[in-house]
Amino acid sequence: MSAQIIDGKALARQLRIGFRQRVEQLKARGVAPGLAVILVGDNPASRVYVGNKIKACEECGVRSLHLGLAADVSQAEVLRTIEQLNQDDSIHGILIQLPLPPHIQLARVLEAISVHKDVDGFHLYNVGALVSGNSIFPPCTPYGVQLLLDTTGIDVAGKNAVVVGASNIVGKPMGLMLLQREATVTICHAKTRDLAQHTILADILIVAAGKPGLIVPQMVKEGAIVIDVGINRLPDGRIVGDVCFEAVKEKASWITPVPGGVGPMTVTMLIENTLRSAERAFKTAGEAAFQAWEAPTVKSP
Ligand code: GUN
């Protein structure tokens, strides 16, 4: 039987309706949520991704600030830009689009972003929080995958979850999130021997390798849930994932399409994290104001 399709586009659309209401509630309290997106250089794929993020902000009523820096900008200038945004109370989320040019140290830049505005969830503090199971800003792609899995109604606890790809952006945080939900997790990567030996055991198979056609039906367990994170442009211009969709859907129970699966959810979770940041900032400001107001009465006899 053919798999049921997990429709990321529809879920993203539904979530964004709720976001608009949250934006209105924040605005009514005097907070206009704002996201700053920094793009260094002019990598064409990055330009498209940044464009999608700005468009999603517009759709949800979130103010966006797009900062384009030249490919040869100094690291010091990038750090100065981030510091200004850290200090800017009208900005609740800061994102620097990756990859960065090789002369810029990624770790240095990611650590410069305030943990309170780290809506990508890439700062070491947020990575550590993910490890301990208390993350504030889960990284957007695995966060989106988690919600897509939720739509199937299947509990991941006790299931064999196999993640193909061990990147810091997707594979590693995805593995941690699944572990947090008590799945038995295997993370495969470029050096994994006999990939099929692992994938065939997967009740939940998440593929983020960036290799079109990597996953064929012989590698998939009958009835598995298959989530395809890959976005690959073929020479003929078509966009495909890492999974041979048409063939694998005959074996899986649930599957995400590409496009229209994980992609729209990644951008949607970025908006979710930005709104959460604005809501946290409002709460913190409220608490600070309350404490400031309360202090004199505590001191009075
Ligand atoms: N490049 C590819 N994916 C991402 C992402 O999720 N965030 C950022 N900042 N850059 C990326």
Residues whose N, C-alpha, C, O or C-beta is under 5 A from the ligand:
A	BS01	GUN	L95 I96 Q97 L98 P99 D120
